[in-house]
Amino acid sequence: MRFTKITASIGPKCEDKKTLKQMIAAGVNICRLNFSHDTGAVQGKKIDMIRKISDELNTPVAIMIDLQGPKHRIGNFETEDKYPLTIGQKFTFDSDPTPGDGTRVNLPDADVMKSLNVGDRILLNDGKIEMTVDSVTPDKIVAVVVRGDAIWSRRGFNLPDTEIDTSVLTDKDRMDLEYAITKNPDWVAISFVQRPEDVAEVRDFITARTSHPIKIIAKIERPNAVARISDIAAAADGIMIARGDLAVEVPFEQVPAISRHIIRECRKLNRPVIMATQMLGTMVDNEFPTRAEISDVANAAYLRADSTMTSEETTMGINPVNVINTMNKILTYSDNDAIANPYDWSRVENIPENDWSRSVASMAYLNRAAAIVVFARDTNITMQISCRKPDIPIIAVCADTATANQLCILRGVFPVFDTDLFAQRDAFNSAHKFGIRDGKIVIVDDDKISLRTLD
């Protein structure tokens, strides 16, 4: 069994039903719909298609909508040309909406103008341009060029030293989320989270509009989010390590260590983690990954991340189905290797010795159980057991499709939606569904834990 799950971004090269069905059959557990692209109605048709495929294949599939968030860009220049920069020159960002002239350009975000301080860094064009703020007035920021040789219109920028006093939901996000809620997604990913209050804002927005149990993923892309990871993870239902923007805002050599730190913190708080960005990036144009990419995907499995994620590999790549087959093969082999050569994952600080989910995992391990069977009224109990990272399959028998879909994100969890199995508390036939026919199983039903031997 493959324990580490696969999140696939859905885009132009894989949004037809035939390709999507092949990808899900090949191992996709979570479909990510990026609301930075396409209108809500277009994304809504994809959601309907995924739900239909899930029914046809009798396979739970989680749907995650990913909100664009406050992505900042500079204004336009007088022409579409690139304007040269020299190291040490001063460059001005101001509130004047007229086109830039090579020495200045409009900065359309008033919240950014108010938040910047002398000494703060401004990184443009994915970090290829770096400037440092030299002076600040209410309508003008003067910066000094540190790195970069040209600037042009509509470049995105990052502010690694600055906490921006703004809502995590833009007007576009509110409109997108308003529509998406009507389609009952399983997870909502929010971009550029800075603090736990950002998660609370989105949760309040959702709960004011629906009683459907939509879960929230906080994307970690900024240094101040890393510094507050425990509080943010506690406020959210899961975390995505968005290594693209994160590697722009922190020194790139720190990203692996930060990823390990986030996974450890989330395990303490019973929160799943998705590892994202460029995992099989060269497969956008090639049929085979690099050796380094193979190791990157495998390392996510060894770290017990809950899921790896594709981005452009599936949205724009030459063969999205091959990408999923490749990731599935790497993860399956790596998971089996990790199980055969285990690291002692019980030694994580701040998890109490009498933690009941640790007891479940220990009971399964000490009795060499073939599976843990959980009768899941919701996601809570299964999530806590999964976050102990047992190298034993967790079969989650669910009474509703929403719970089964949401559990698709969890490492080692194999959800099944079956009202009869749930009502009868039929642990044996639940195990049989996954080919487990002998050995012992640990059964978890609310606060009751038992050990049984399969016939």
N, C-alpha and C positions, 0 to 999 in steps of 0.2 A: 504493500500500500504506500502511496505517496502521502506524507504527512504535511509538507509545506504546500500551501495553496497558491494558485495562479490568478492574479488579477490582470485582465486584458483590457487595454484601452480600445474603444471601438470608434473607428473613423472611416474615411472614404474607401480604403482598400478592404474593409471587412464588414461593411454594414448591410450587405445583401444576405438574404436568409440562408442560402446554400453555404456560404463561407462561415457565417456565424454558427450554423449548426455543426459544421465540421470542427470548428474551434472548440465549441462546448463539448462535443464528443471526444475531442483530443485531450481535454483536461481543464478547460477554463472553469473556475469556480465563482469568480466575480467579474462582472462586466462594468467597466468604468466609462461613463459618458461625460466628456469634457464640455461643460456649458460655456467655455470660452469660444466655442465654435458652434454654429448652427442655432436656430431658434428653438424655443421650447417645443413648438409643435413638431418640428423635425425630430428632436430627441424623443418626444413622446411616442412617435411611430416606432422608433428603435426599442423603446421599453416594451411596447406591446409585442413586438416581434420576439424579443428575448423571452418574455413570459410564455409565449406560444411554443417556442422551441423547448423550453424547460418542461412544459407539459408533455410535449411529444416524446421527449427522451426520458421522461419520468426521472429527471435529475434536478435537484434544487440548484438554483443559480442566484446569487446575490446581484442586485443592481445598485451601483454607486453613482450618484451624480456628483460631479466635481465643479464647484463654483469658481468663477474666474477670480473673484476677490479684487482688492484695490491694487491692480497692476499699474504702476506709474510710468508715464512717458513724457518726454519733453515735447514742445510744440514744433512747428514747421519752420524751415528756412526759406529764403527767398526763391531758391531753386532746389532741384532734387540732387544737386551736386554734393560731393563730400567736401567739407570745409576743413582745411588743415589746422592742426594743433601742434604747438611746440612745448616741450617740457619747460615748466616754470612760467609760462604765460598765464595771464589772468583771463578768466572767462566769466560772463555774467548770466545768471538766470533771473528773470524778472517777471512781473505780473502784466507786462505790456503784451497784448495779444497779437501785435503785428509780427510778420515773419522775421526770423533771425537773419543776421548779416555776417556771421562768421566770428563776431566778438561777443554776441549775446543771443539768447533764445528765450522764448516764453516758457515759463514753468506753470502749467495750468492749475496745479493743485494748491489751493490756498492753505490746506492743512499741512502740506509739506513745507511751504514757506514759513509757517509759524513754528514748525518743529525743529528746523535745522539750527545748529549752533556752530560757532567757530571751532575749527578742528575736526568737524565731522567729515567723513568720507562720502563722496558721491561716485558710485560705480555705474557706468553706462555701457550699453551694448554687451551684456553678459560679462562685465568686468574687464573688457578689453580697454576701456578708458577709465582712468581713476583721477579724481580731483579732490582737493581738500578745501573746505570752506575757509575763506580768509576774512570775510566780513559779512555782517548781516544787518539789513535794515528792513522795515515792514514790507516793502515791495521789491526788494532786490537782494540777491545772494551773489557775492563775488567769490569765485573759487580759483585755485591755482592748479594747473595741469601737472599731474605726477606721472601719468602713463597714458599713451595713446597718441596716434598721429593724425586722426581725422574724426569729425563728427558730422552727422547728418540728421535729417528730419525724423521725428517720431521714435527716437531711440528709447527703449525701456531703461529704467535706472533702479538701482538698489541703494539703500541707505543703511549699511550694517551697524552704524554707531548711533542711529537715531530712532527713538520711539515716536511714532507718528500718532498724534491724537486724532484718530479718525475711526469711523465704524468699520468693522470687518466686512460688512455688507454694503456694496455699492447699490445704486439704484437699479442697475442691470441685474445684480445678484438677487435683489428682492423680487424683481419681476420673474426671473428664472425660477427661484425657489417657490414662489407663489404657484406657478404652473406645475412644477415638478411634484409638489405635495399632492396634487390631484391624481397623480399616477402611482402613489404609494411606493416610492423607492425604499430600499432596505437601509441604505447608508447615504449620508450627505457629507462630502468632504469640503472643508472650508479652508481657503487659501490665505496665506500671510497672517496666520494667527500670531499675536504678540503676547497675549495674556489670557488667563482663564475667563475673564469677563467677556472676551470675544465669543467663546463657546457658549456661555450663558445667554448672550444676545441671540445667537442663532437658535438655541433650544427654545427660548421664549417665543421667537417668531414661529417656529414649527408647532409648538404645543397650543398656541393661540388659534391655530387653523385646522388642526387634525388631532384625532385621538389615536391614529395609527402609530405604532411604536417605531418611529424612524430613529436610527442610530446616527451618531455624529463622529466623523473622523477629523481630527485636527492635523493639518499638514504642517510639519516642522521645517521651516525655510529660513528662519531668521535667528541671529545669535541670542536675542532677548527671549525667544521661545525656548531655545536650548537651556538657557539659564533658569527658566521656570517650568521645565518639563514635568516635574512631579505635580505641580498645581494644574497645569494644562491637561495632563493625562487623567488626573482625578476628575476634572470637569467634563472631559470628553468620554466617548465610548471606545475609542481606538485612536491610533496614531499612524500617520504616514511619514516616513523619513524621505522628504522630497529633496534628494541629493543634488538636483540641478541648481536651484536657486541657493540652497544651503552652501554649496561649494563656491558660489560667487561671494557670499556674504561672510564666510569664515575662511581662513587659510585652507586650501584644498587638502593638505596633508592631515588635517584634523578630522575630516569627515568620517573615516573608518572608526576612529576612537569615539567620536560623538555618537555614531550609530550603535556601537556596543553599549555605551552608557544609556542611551534611550531604551534599548531592548531590556536592559537590566531593570531600569526604573519602572517600565511598563509591566514587567513581570510581577514586581512587588504589588502593583496596583490592580492586577487582573485586567490588563488592557492589551488587546491584540496590536501587532505592529506590521505594517506593510513596508517593505523595502522597495524604493522606486528610483527610476531614472537610469537610462543607458545600460540596463543589465545585459541586453543583447543588441546594443546599438548598431553594430556593423551589419546586422541582418536586415536593416532597412534596404541595403543594396546587395547583400550577399546571401547565399544559401547556407553558409556555415558561420558560426561565431568564432571569435578569436579565442585562443587558449586562456587569455586573461579574463574574458567574459565568462567562460565556463567556470573558472575559479570563483568569480564574483557571485554567480548564481549559487554555486555549491556552498560558498561561505555563508550566504544567507540561511541556508538549511542548517549548517553547523552551528550558527548562532541562535537557532530556534526561532527565527523570525516566523511570523504566521503566514506571510504571503510575500511573493515577489511580484513585480508589476512590469508589464510592457507598456511602452509609450508609442513612439513613432514606428517601432518595429512592426506593430500590428495595424496602426492607423494609416501608415504611408508605405509600408514595406512591400517588397516584391512577392512575398509568400507568407502571409500571416499564419496560415495553418501550420506551416513548417516551423515557424517561430514557437508556437505552442507545443508542438511535438518535441522540439529541441529542449525547451525549458522543462517539459514534463520528464524527459529522459534524464536530464542532469539532476533534477530535484529527487526523482525516485531513487536513483543510485546513491546520491548523497545522503538522503534520509536513511536508507538501509545501512549505509556505512556508519552514520552517526549512531544508529541503534545498536549495531554490532560492536562498536567501539565507543561506549558512552562516556560522556563527561558527567561528573556528579553535579547535576543541576539543582540538587536539593540545597546546596550550600550557597544560598543567597541571603544576605543579611536582611533583617527587618521583616522576615516572614516568620510568624510565631511557630514554635515547635508544635503547638496544639492546634494549628490551623487545620480546619476539617478537610479542606481540599488537599492539603499535603497528606493527610491520613488516607484519603481515598487513593492517591497516587502511590503511596507507600504500600498499602494493602495489595494493590494490583502488582506492584513490583516484587514484593516479598513472596507472593503466592504464584508468581510467574503466570499471571492471568493472561488469557488470550485477548481479552477486551474488557473495556469498561462500558456498561450500558446505562445510559442516563435517560430517564423519562422527563423530557424537558417541557415544562409549562411555558417557560420563557428562556431567555438566553443566559440568565445569571449563573445558575449552578454549573452549566456546561462550560461557561467562560472561565470560571474560577478553577475548575479542574484542568482545563486546557492550559491555563497559564502556569500550572506547576510543571508543564512540559514533560508529561510522562511519555515514554517511548512505547506506548501501548495504545492501540486504536480506541477512540471514544465514539461509541455509536449513540447518537442522540435521536431518540424517538420523539417526534413532535406531533402535537395535535393540530397545528395550523401551519400553513405554508410560510407565513411571515417569519416565524421562529426558525423554521428549517432553512430559509434563504439567508437569514442574518448569521446563522451559525456556519455558513460556508466559508467565512473568513478565517476561522480558527484553526490553528495547527493541530493536526491529528484528529479532528472531529469529522465524523461522517454522518451527516444528518439524513434522516428519512422521515418523510411526512406520511403517516399511516394512522388514521384515527382508530382503527380496530386494534392494532398493536398497542397503541397508547392506552386505550380504554381497558384492555385486558391485562396490561402490564406484562406483555409477553416478551420477556427478555431473550428466551431461547430462539424463537423465530426471528427476532430482530438481529441476533448474531448470525443466524443462518443466511439472512439476506446478503451478508458480506462474506460468505464462504467460511465462516468460523463455526465448526461443527464439533470440536472436541476441546477439552481443557477446561479451565476455570474462568468464570467471568465475575467481575464486581458489578453489582447492580445498585444504582443510586436512584431513589424515588423520594423526592423532597428531602426530609431529614432522616430517612431510613437507608442504611447501607448494609448490604448483605453480600455474601460470597457463595456462589453456586457452581456446580460442576455440570457441564453440558453432557447430555446423554449421547 
